Amino acid sequence: MFPPEAPLAADIDWQHLADKFEMAGGYIKKAAIRAAARALARGSSTTITFADLELAAQLEYREMGRIG
């Protein structure tokens, strides 16, 4: 969901996120945008971290009516 130039942390555990949060593409996209917005709020040169992605996925889960 991220373009190649997106500043992603090198230590993101994508498999952990995939195993923990089962969601369709639209929700994944919303979570990715939410994580990027959270990182951007810290500053324009801030990296998107695992914590940003995990929190965004948890928030999407809540909006989907699931507990995350």
Distance bins in CASP14 RR format, pairs under 12 A and 6 or more apart:
PFRMAT RR
TARGET T0000
AUTHOR 0000-0000-0000
RMODE 2
METHOD distances of the structure
MODEL  1
1 8 0 0 0 0 0 1 0 0 0 0 0
1 14 0 0 0 0 0 1 0 0 0 0 0
1 17 0 0 0 0 0 1 0 0 0 0 0
1 23 0 0 0 0 0 1 0 0 0 0 0
1 25 0 0 0 0 1 0 0 0 0 0 0
1 26 0 0 0 0 1 0 0 0 0 0 0
1 27 0 0 0 0 0 1 0 0 0 0 0
1 28 1 0 1 0 0 0 0 0 0 0 0
1 29 1 0 1 0 0 0 0 0 0 0 0
1 30 0 0 0 0 1 0 0 0 0 0 0
1 31 0 0 0 0 1 0 0 0 0 0 0
1 32 1 1 0 0 0 0 0 0 0 0 0
1 33 0 0 0 0 1 0 0 0 0 0 0
1 34 0 0 0 0 0 1 0 0 0 0 0
1 35 0 0 0 0 1 0 0 0 0 0 0
1 36 0 0 0 0 1 0 0 0 0 0 0
1 48 0 0 0 0 0 1 0 0 0 0 0
1 53 0 0 0 0 0 1 0 0 0 0 0
1 56 0 0 0 0 0 1 0 0 0 0 0
1 57 0 0 0 0 0 1 0 0 0 0 0
2 8 1 0 0 1 0 0 0 0 0 0 0
2 9 0 0 0 0 0 1 0 0 0 0 0
2 12 0 0 0 0 0 1 0 0 0 0 0
2 14 0 0 0 0 0 1 0 0 0 0 0
2 28 0 0 0 0 0 1 0 0 0 0 0
2 29 0 0 0 0 0 1 0 0 0 0 0
2 31 0 0 0 0 0 1 0 0 0 0 0
2 32 1 0 0 1 0 0 0 0 0 0 0
2 33 0 0 0 0 1 0 0 0 0 0 0
2 35 0 0 0 0 1 0 0 0 0 0 0
2 36 1 0 0 1 0 0 0 0 0 0 0
2 39 0 0 0 0 0 1 0 0 0 0 0
2 47 0 0 0 0 0 1 0 0 0 0 0
2 48 1 0 0 1 0 0 0 0 0 0 0
2 52 0 0 0 0 0 1 0 0 0 0 0
2 53 0 0 0 0 1 0 0 0 0 0 0
3 32 0 0 0 0 0 1 0 0 0 0 0
3 36 0 0 0 0 0 1 0 0 0 0 0
3 48 0 0 0 0 0 1 0 0 0 0 0
5 36 0 0 0 0 0 1 0 0 0 0 0
5 48 0 0 0 0 0 1 0 0 0 0 0
6 12 0 0 0 0 0 1 0 0 0 0 0
6 32 0 0 0 0 1 0 0 0 0 0 0
6 33 0 0 0 0 0 1 0 0 0 0 0
6 35 0 0 0 0 1 0 0 0 0 0 0
6 36 1 0 0 1 0 0 0 0 0 0 0
6 39 0 0 0 0 1 0 0 0 0 0 0
6 40 0 0 0 0 0 1 0 0 0 0 0
6 46 0 0 0 0 0 1 0 0 0 0 0
6 47 0 0 0 0 1 0 0 0 0 0 0
6 48 1 0 0 1 0 0 0 0 0 0 0
6 52 0 0 0 0 0 1 0 0 0 0 0
6 53 0 0 0 0 0 1 0 0 0 0 0
7 35 0 0 0 0 0 1 0 0 0 0 0
7 36 0 0 0 0 1 0 0 0 0 0 0
7 39 1 0 0 1 0 0 0 0 0 0 0
7 40 0 0 0 0 1 0 0 0 0 0 0
7 42 0 0 0 0 0 1 0 0 0 0 0
7 43 0 0 0 0 0 1 0 0 0 0 0
7 44 0 0 0 0 1 0 0 0 0 0 0
7 45 1 0 0 1 0 0 0 0 0 0 0
7 46 1 0 0 1 0 0 0 0 0 0 0
7 47 1 0 1 0 0 0 0 0 0 0 0
7 48 1 0 0 1 0 0 0 0 0 0 0
7 49 0 0 0 0 1 0 0 0 0 0 0
7 52 0 0 0 0 0 1 0 0 0 0 0
8 14 0 0 0 0 1 0 0 0 0 0 0
8 32 0 0 0 0 0 1 0 0 0 0 0
8 35 0 0 0 0 1 0 0 0 0 0 0
8 36 0 0 0 0 1 0 0 0 0 0 0
8 39 0 0 0 0 1 0 0 0 0 0 0
8 46 0 0 0 0 0 1 0 0 0 0 0
8 47 1 0 0 1 0 0 0 0 0 0 0
8 48 1 0 1 0 0 0 0 0 0 0 0
8 49 0 0 0 0 1 0 0 0 0 0 0
8 50 0 0 0 0 1 0 0 0 0 0 0
8 52 0 0 0 0 1 0 0 0 0 0 0
8 53 0 0 0 0 1 0 0 0 0 0 0
9 35 0 0 0 0 0 1 0 0 0 0 0
9 39 0 0 0 0 1 0 0 0 0 0 0
9 46 0 0 0 0 0 1 0 0 0 0 0
9 47 1 0 1 0 0 0 0 0 0 0 0
9 48 1 0 0 1 0 0 0 0 0 0 0
9 49 1 0 1 0 0 0 0 0 0 0 0
9 50 1 0 0 1 0 0 0 0 0 0 0
9 51 0 0 0 0 1 0 0 0 0 0 0
9 52 0 0 0 0 1 0 0 0 0 0 0
9 53 0 0 0 0 1 0 0 0 0 0 0
9 54 0 0 0 0 0 1 0 0 0 0 0
10 47 0 0 0 0 1 0 0 0 0 0 0
10 48 0 0 0 0 0 1 0 0 0 0 0
10 49 0 0 0 0 0 1 0 0 0 0 0
10 50 0 0 0 0 0 1 0 0 0 0 0
11 47 0 0 0 0 0 1 0 0 0 0 0
11 48 0 0 0 0 0 1 0 0 0 0 0
11 49 0 0 0 0 1 0 0 0 0 0 0
11 50 1 0 0 1 0 0 0 0 0 0 0
11 51 0 0 0 0 0 1 0 0 0 0 0
11 53 0 0 0 0 0 1 0 0 0 0 0
12 18 0 0 0 0 0 1 0 0 0 0 0
12 32 0 0 0 0 0 1 0 0 0 0 0
12 35 0 0 0 0 1 0 0 0 0 0 0
12 39 0 0 0 0 0 1 0 0 0 0 0
12 47 0 0 0 0 1 0 0 0 0 0 0
12 48 1 0 0 1 0 0 0 0 0 0 0
12 49 1 0 0 1 0 0 0 0 0 0 0
12 50 1 0 1 0 0 0 0 0 0 0 0
12 51 0 0 0 0 1 0 0 0 0 0 0
12 52 0 0 0 0 1 0 0 0 0 0 0
12 53 1 0 0 1 0 0 0 0 0 0 0
12 54 0 0 0 0 1 0 0 0 0 0 0
12 57 0 0 0 0 0 1 0 0 0 0 0
13 19 0 0 0 0 1 0 0 0 0 0 0
13 20 0 0 0 0 1 0 0 0 0 0 0
13 21 0 0 0 0 0 1 0 0 0 0 0
13 49 0 0 0 0 0 1 0 0 0 0 0
13 50 1 0 0 1 0 0 0 0 0 0 0
13 51 0 0 0 0 0 1 0 0 0 0 0
13 53 0 0 0 0 1 0 0 0 0 0 0
13 54 0 0 0 0 1 0 0 0 0 0 0
13 57 0 0 0 0 0 1 0 0 0 0 0
14 20 0 0 0 0 0 1 0 0 0 0 0
14 21 0 0 0 0 0 1 0 0 0 0 0
14 28 0 0 0 0 0 1 0 0 0 0 0
14 32 0 0 0 0 0 1 0 0 0 0 0
14 50 0 0 0 0 1 0 0 0 0 0 0
14 53 0 0 0 0 1 0 0 0 0 0 0
14 54 0 0 0 0 0 1 0 0 0 0 0
14 57 0 0 0 0 0 1 0 0 0 0 0
15 21 0 0 0 0 0 1 0 0 0 0 0
15 50 0 0 0 0 0 1 0 0 0 0 0
16 50 0 0 0 0 1 0 0 0 0 0 0
16 53 0 0 0 0 1 0 0 0 0 0 0
16 54 0 0 0 0 1 0 0 0 0 0 0
16 57 0 0 0 0 0 1 0 0 0 0 0
17 23 0 0 0 0 0 1 0 0 0 0 0
17 28 0 0 0 0 1 0 0 0 0 0 0
17 31 0 0 0 0 1 0 0 0 0 0 0
17 32 0 0 0 0 0 1 0 0 0 0 0
17 35 0 0 0 0 0 1 0 0 0 0 0
17 49 0 0 0 0 0 1 0 0 0 0 0
17 50 1 0 0 1 0 0 0 0 0 0 0
17 51 0 0 0 0 0 1 0 0 0 0 0
17 52 0 0 0 0 0 1 0 0 0 0 0
17 53 1 0 1 0 0 0 0 0 0 0 0
17 54 1 0 0 1 0 0 0 0 0 0 0
17 55 0 0 0 0 0 1 0 0 0 0 0
17 56 0 0 0 0 1 0 0 0 0 0 0
17 57 1 0 0 1 0 0 0 0 0 0 0
17 58 0 0 0 0 0 1 0 0 0 0 0
17 60 0 0 0 0 0 1 0 0 0 0 0
17 61 0 0 0 0 0 1 0 0 0 0 0
17 68 0 0 0 0 0 1 0 0 0 0 0
18 25 0 0 0 0 0 1 0 0 0 0 0
18 28 0 0 0 0 1 0 0 0 0 0 0
18 31 0 0 0 0 0 1 0 0 0 0 0
18 53 0 0 0 0 0 1 0 0 0 0 0
18 54 0 0 0 0 0 1 0 0 0 0 0
18 57 0 0 0 0 1 0 0 0 0 0 0
19 54 0 0 0 0 0 1 0 0 0 0 0
19 57 0 0 0 0 0 1 0 0 0 0 0
20 31 0 0 0 0 0 1 0 0 0 0 0
20 50 0 0 0 0 0 1 0 0 0 0 0
20 53 0 0 0 0 0 1 0 0 0 0 0
20 54 1 0 0 1 0 0 0 0 0 0 0
20 57 1 0 0 1 0 0 0 0 0 0 0
20 58 0 0 0 0 1 0 0 0 0 0 0
20 60 0 0 0 0 0 1 0 0 0 0 0
20 61 0 0 0 0 1 0 0 0 0 0 0
20 66 0 0 0 0 0 1 0 0 0 0 0
20 67 0 0 0 0 0 1 0 0 0 0 0
20 68 1 0 0 1 0 0 0 0 0 0 0
21 27 0 0 0 0 1 0 0 0 0 0 0
21 28 0 0 0 0 1 0 0 0 0 0 0
21 30 0 0 0 0 0 1 0 0 0 0 0
21 31 1 0 0 1 0 0 0 0 0 0 0
21 32 0 0 0 0 0 1 0 0 0 0 0
21 35 0 0 0 0 0 1 0 0 0 0 0
21 53 0 0 0 0 1 0 0 0 0 0 0
21 54 0 0 0 0 1 0 0 0 0 0 0
21 55 0 0 0 0 0 1 0 0 0 0 0
21 56 0 0 0 0 1 0 0 0 0 0 0
21 57 1 0 1 0 0 0 0 0 0 0 0
21 58 1 0 0 1 0 0 0 0 0 0 0
21 59 0 0 0 0 0 1 0 0 0 0 0
21 60 1 0 0 1 0 0 0 0 0 0 0
21 61 1 0 0 1 0 0 0 0 0 0 0
21 62 0 0 0 0 0 1 0 0 0 0 0
21 64 0 0 0 0 1 0 0 0 0 0 0
21 66 0 0 0 0 1 0 0 0 0 0 0
21 67 0 0 0 0 0 1 0 0 0 0 0
21 68 1 0 0 1 0 0 0 0 0 0 0
22 28 0 0 0 0 0 1 0 0 0 0 0
22 57 0 0 0 0 0 1 0 0 0 0 0
22 60 0 0 0 0 0 1 0 0 0 0 0
22 61 0 0 0 0 1 0 0 0 0 0 0
22 64 0 0 0 0 1 0 0 0 0 0 0
22 66 0 0 0 0 1 0 0 0 0 0 0
22 68 0 0 0 0 0 1 0 0 0 0 0
23 29 0 0 0 0 1 0 0 0 0 0 0
23 30 0 0 0 0 1 0 0 0 0 0 0
23 31 1 0 0 1 0 0 0 0 0 0 0
23 32 0 0 0 0 0 1 0 0 0 0 0
23 56 0 0 0 0 0 1 0 0 0 0 0
23 57 1 0 0 1 0 0 0 0 0 0 0
23 58 0 0 0 0 0 1 0 0 0 0 0
23 59 0 0 0 0 0 1 0 0 0 0 0
23 60 1 0 0 1 0 0 0 0 0 0 0
23 61 1 0 0 1 0 0 0 0 0 0 0
23 62 0 0 0 0 0 1 0 0 0 0 0
23 63 0 0 0 0 0 1 0 0 0 0 0
23 64 1 0 0 1 0 0 0 0 0 0 0
23 65 0 0 0 0 0 1 0 0 0 0 0
23 66 0 0 0 0 1 0 0 0 0 0 0
23 68 0 0 0 0 0 1 0 0 0 0 0
24 30 0 0 0 0 0 1 0 0 0 0 0
24 31 0 0 0 0 0 1 0 0 0 0 0
24 60 0 0 0 0 0 1 0 0 0 0 0
24 64 0 0 0 0 1 0 0 0 0 0 0
25 31 0 0 0 0 1 0 0 0 0 0 0
25 32 0 0 0 0 1 0 0 0 0 0 0
25 33 0 0 0 0 0 1 0 0 0 0 0
25 60 0 0 0 0 0 1 0 0 0 0 0
25 64 0 0 0 0 0 1 0 0 0 0 0
26 32 0 0 0 0 1 0 0 0 0 0 0
26 33 0 0 0 0 0 1 0 0 0 0 0
26 34 0 0 0 0 0 1 0 0 0 0 0
26 60 0 0 0 0 1 0 0 0 0 0 0
26 63 0 0 0 0 0 1 0 0 0 0 0
26 64 0 0 0 0 0 1 0 0 0 0 0
27 33 0 0 0 0 0 1 0 0 0 0 0
27 34 0 0 0 0 0 1 0 0 0 0 0
27 56 0 0 0 0 0 1 0 0 0 0 0
27 57 0 0 0 0 1 0 0 0 0 0 0
27 58 0 0 0 0 0 1 0 0 0 0 0
27 59 0 0 0 0 0 1 0 0 0 0 0
27 60 1 0 1 0 0 0 0 0 0 0 0
27 61 0 0 0 0 1 0 0 0 0 0 0
27 62 0 0 0 0 0 1 0 0 0 0 0
27 63 0 0 0 0 1 0 0 0 0 0 0
27 64 1 0 0 1 0 0 0 0 0 0 0
27 65 0 0 0 0 0 1 0 0 0 0 0
27 66 0 0 0 0 1 0 0 0 0 0 0
28 34 0 0 0 0 0 1 0 0 0 0 0
28 35 0 0 0 0 0 1 0 0 0 0 0
28 53 0 0 0 0 0 1 0 0 0 0 0
28 56 0 0 0 0 1 0 0 0 0 0 0
28 57 0 0 0 0 1 0 0 0 0 0 0
28 60 0 0 0 0 1 0 0 0 0 0 0
28 61 0 0 0 0 0 1 0 0 0 0 0
28 64 0 0 0 0 0 1 0 0 0 0 0
29 35 0 0 0 0 0 1 0 0 0 0 0
29 36 0 0 0 0 0 1 0 0 0 0 0
29 56 0 0 0 0 0 1 0 0 0 0 0
29 57 0 0 0 0 0 1 0 0 0 0 0
29 60 0 0 0 0 1 0 0 0 0 0 0
30 36 0 0 0 0 0 1 0 0 0 0 0
30 37 0 0 0 0 0 1 0 0 0 0 0
30 56 0 0 0 0 1 0 0 0 0 0 0
30 57 0 0 0 0 1 0 0 0 0 0 0
30 59 0 0 0 0 1 0 0 0 0 0 0
30 60 1 0 1 0 0 0 0 0 0 0 0
30 61 0 0 0 0 0 1 0 0 0 0 0
30 63 0 0 0 0 1 0 0 0 0 0 0
30 64 0 0 0 0 1 0 0 0 0 0 0
31 37 0 0 0 0 0 1 0 0 0 0 0
31 38 0 0 0 0 0 1 0 0 0 0 0
31 48 0 0 0 0 0 1 0 0 0 0 0
31 52 0 0 0 0 1 0 0 0 0 0 0
31 53 1 0 0 1 0 0 0 0 0 0 0
31 54 0 0 0 0 1 0 0 0 0 0 0
31 55 0 0 0 0 1 0 0 0 0 0 0
31 56 1 0 1 0 0 0 0 0 0 0 0
31 57 1 0 1 0 0 0 0 0 0 0 0
31 58 0 0 0 0 1 0 0 0 0 0 0
31 59 1 0 0 1 0 0 0 0 0 0 0
31 60 1 0 1 0 0 0 0 0 0 0 0
31 61 0 0 0 0 1 0 0 0 0 0 0
31 62 0 0 0 0 0 1 0 0 0 0 0
31 63 0 0 0 0 1 0 0 0 0 0 0
31 64 0 0 0 0 0 1 0 0 0 0 0
31 68 0 0 0 0 0 1 0 0 0 0 0
32 38 0 0 0 0 0 1 0 0 0 0 0
32 39 0 0 0 0 0 1 0 0 0 0 0
32 48 0 0 0 0 1 0 0 0 0 0 0
32 52 0 0 0 0 1 0 0 0 0 0 0
32 53 1 0 0 1 0 0 0 0 0 0 0
32 56 1 0 0 1 0 0 0 0 0 0 0
32 57 0 0 0 0 1 0 0 0 0 0 0
32 60 0 0 0 0 1 0 0 0 0 0 0
33 39 0 0 0 0 0 1 0 0 0 0 0
33 40 0 0 0 0 0 1 0 0 0 0 0
33 48 0 0 0 0 0 1 0 0 0 0 0
33 52 0 0 0 0 0 1 0 0 0 0 0
33 53 0 0 0 0 0 1 0 0 0 0 0
33 56 0 0 0 0 1 0 0 0 0 0 0
33 57 0 0 0 0 0 1 0 0 0 0 0
33 59 0 0 0 0 0 1 0 0 0 0 0
33 60 0 0 0 0 0 1 0 0 0 0 0
34 40 0 0 0 0 0 1 0 0 0 0 0
34 41 0 0 0 0 0 1 0 0 0 0 0
34 48 0 0 0 0 0 1 0 0 0 0 0
34 52 0 0 0 0 1 0 0 0 0 0 0
34 53 0 0 0 0 1 0 0 0 0 0 0
34 54 0 0 0 0 0 1 0 0 0 0 0
34 55 0 0 0 0 1 0 0 0 0 0 0
34 56 1 1 0 0 0 0 0 0 0 0 0
34 57 0 0 0 0 1 0 0 0 0 0 0
34 58 0 0 0 0 0 1 0 0 0 0 0
34 59 1 0 0 1 0 0 0 0 0 0 0
34 60 1 0 0 1 0 0 0 0 0 0 0
34 61 0 0 0 0 0 1 0 0 0 0 0
34 62 0 0 0 0 0 1 0 0 0 0 0
34 63 0 0 0 0 1 0 0 0 0 0 0
35 41 0 0 0 0 0 1 0 0 0 0 0
35 42 0 0 0 0 0 1 0 0 0 0 0
35 46 0 0 0 0 0 1 0 0 0 0 0
35 47 0 0 0 0 0 1 0 0 0 0 0
35 48 1 0 1 0 0 0 0 0 0 0 0
35 49 0 0 0 0 1 0 0 0 0 0 0
35 50 0 0 0 0 1 0 0 0 0 0 0
35 51 0 0 0 0 1 0 0 0 0 0 0
35 52 1 0 1 0 0 0 0 0 0 0 0
35 53 1 0 1 0 0 0 0 0 0 0 0
35 54 0 0 0 0 1 0 0 0 0 0 0
35 55 1 0 0 1 0 0 0 0 0 0 0
35 56 1 1 0 0 0 0 0 0 0 0 0
35 57 0 0 0 0 1 0 0 0 0 0 0
35 58 0 0 0 0 0 1 0 0 0 0 0
35 59 0 0 0 0 1 0 0 0 0 0 0
35 60 0 0 0 0 1 0 0 0 0 0 0
36 42 0 0 0 0 0 1 0 0 0 0 0
36 43 0 0 0 0 0 1 0 0 0 0 0
36 44 0 0 0 0 0 1 0 0 0 0 0
36 46 0 0 0 0 1 0 0 0 0 0 0
36 47 0 0 0 0 0 1 0 0 0 0 0
36 48 1 0 1 0 0 0 0 0 0 0 0
36 49 0 0 0 0 0 1 0 0 0 0 0
36 52 1 0 0 1 0 0 0 0 0 0 0
36 53 0 0 0 0 1 0 0 0 0 0 0
36 56 0 0 0 0 1 0 0 0 0 0 0
37 43 0 0 0 0 0 1 0 0 0 0 0
37 46 0 0 0 0 0 1 0 0 0 0 0
37 48 0 0 0 0 1 0 0 0 0 0 0
37 52 0 0 0 0 1 0 0 0 0 0 0
37 53 0 0 0 0 0 1 0 0 0 0 0
37 55 0 0 0 0 0 1 0 0 0 0 0
37 56 0 0 0 0 1 0 0 0 0 0 0
37 59 0 0 0 0 0 1 0 0 0 0 0
38 46 0 0 0 0 1 0 0 0 0 0 0
38 47 0 0 0 0 0 1 0 0 0 0 0
38 48 0 0 0 0 1 0 0 0 0 0 0
38 49 0 0 0 0 1 0 0 0 0 0 0
38 50 0 0 0 0 0 1 0 0 0 0 0
38 51 0 0 0 0 1 0 0 0 0 0 0
38 52 1 0 1 0 0 0 0 0 0 0 0
38 53 0 0 0 0 1 0 0 0 0 0 0
38 54 0 0 0 0 0 1 0 0 0 0 0
38 55 1 0 0 1 0 0 0 0 0 0 0
38 56 1 0 0 1 0 0 0 0 0 0 0
38 57 0 0 0 0 0 1 0 0 0 0 0
38 58 0 0 0 0 0 1 0 0 0 0 0
38 59 0 0 0 0 1 0 0 0 0 0 0
39 45 0 0 0 0 1 0 0 0 0 0 0
39 46 1 0 1 0 0 0 0 0 0 0 0
39 47 1 0 0 1 0 0 0 0 0 0 0
39 48 1 0 1 0 0 0 0 0 0 0 0
39 49 1 0 0 1 0 0 0 0 0 0 0
39 50 0 0 0 0 0 1 0 0 0 0 0
39 51 0 0 0 0 1 0 0 0 0 0 0
39 52 1 0 1 0 0 0 0 0 0 0 0
39 53 0 0 0 0 1 0 0 0 0 0 0
39 55 0 0 0 0 0 1 0 0 0 0 0
39 56 0 0 0 0 1 0 0 0 0 0 0
40 46 1 0 0 1 0 0 0 0 0 0 0
40 47 0 0 0 0 0 1 0 0 0 0 0
40 48 0 0 0 0 1 0 0 0 0 0 0
40 52 0 0 0 0 1 0 0 0 0 0 0
41 48 0 0 0 0 0 1 0 0 0 0 0
41 52 0 0 0 0 1 0 0 0 0 0 0
42 48 0 0 0 0 1 0 0 0 0 0 0
42 49 0 0 0 0 1 0 0 0 0 0 0
42 51 0 0 0 0 0 1 0 0 0 0 0
42 52 0 0 0 0 1 0 0 0 0 0 0
46 52 0 0 0 0 1 0 0 0 0 0 0
47 53 0 0 0 0 0 1 0 0 0 0 0
48 54 0 0 0 0 0 1 0 0 0 0 0
48 55 0 0 0 0 0 1 0 0 0 0 0
48 56 0 0 0 0 1 0 0 0 0 0 0
49 55 0 0 0 0 1 0 0 0 0 0 0
49 56 0 0 0 0 0 1 0 0 0 0 0
50 56 0 0 0 0 0 1 0 0 0 0 0
50 57 0 0 0 0 0 1 0 0 0 0 0
51 57 0 0 0 0 0 1 0 0 0 0 0
51 58 0 0 0 0 0 1 0 0 0 0 0
52 58 0 0 0 0 0 1 0 0 0 0 0
52 59 0 0 0 0 0 1 0 0 0 0 0
53 59 0 0 0 0 0 1 0 0 0 0 0
53 60 0 0 0 0 0 1 0 0 0 0 0
54 60 0 0 0 0 0 1 0 0 0 0 0
54 61 0 0 0 0 0 1 0 0 0 0 0
54 68 0 0 0 0 1 0 0 0 0 0 0
55 61 0 0 0 0 0 1 0 0 0 0 0
55 62 0 0 0 0 0 1 0 0 0 0 0
55 68 0 0 0 0 0 1 0 0 0 0 0
56 62 0 0 0 0 0 1 0 0 0 0 0
56 63 0 0 0 0 0 1 0 0 0 0 0
56 68 0 0 0 0 0 1 0 0 0 0 0
57 63 0 0 0 0 0 1 0 0 0 0 0
57 64 0 0 0 0 0 1 0 0 0 0 0
57 66 0 0 0 0 0 1 0 0 0 0 0
57 68 1 0 0 1 0 0 0 0 0 0 0
58 64 0 0 0 0 0 1 0 0 0 0 0
58 65 0 0 0 0 0 1 0 0 0 0 0
58 66 0 0 0 0 1 0 0 0 0 0 0
58 67 0 0 0 0 1 0 0 0 0 0 0
58 68 1 0 1 0 0 0 0 0 0 0 0
59 65 0 0 0 0 0 1 0 0 0 0 0
59 66 0 0 0 0 0 1 0 0 0 0 0
59 67 0 0 0 0 0 1 0 0 0 0 0
59 68 0 0 0 0 1 0 0 0 0 0 0
60 66 0 0 0 0 1 0 0 0 0 0 0
60 68 0 0 0 0 1 0 0 0 0 0 0
61 67 1 0 0 1 0 0 0 0 0 0 0
61 68 1 0 1 0 0 0 0 0 0 0 0
62 68 1 0 0 1 0 0 0 0 0 0 0
END
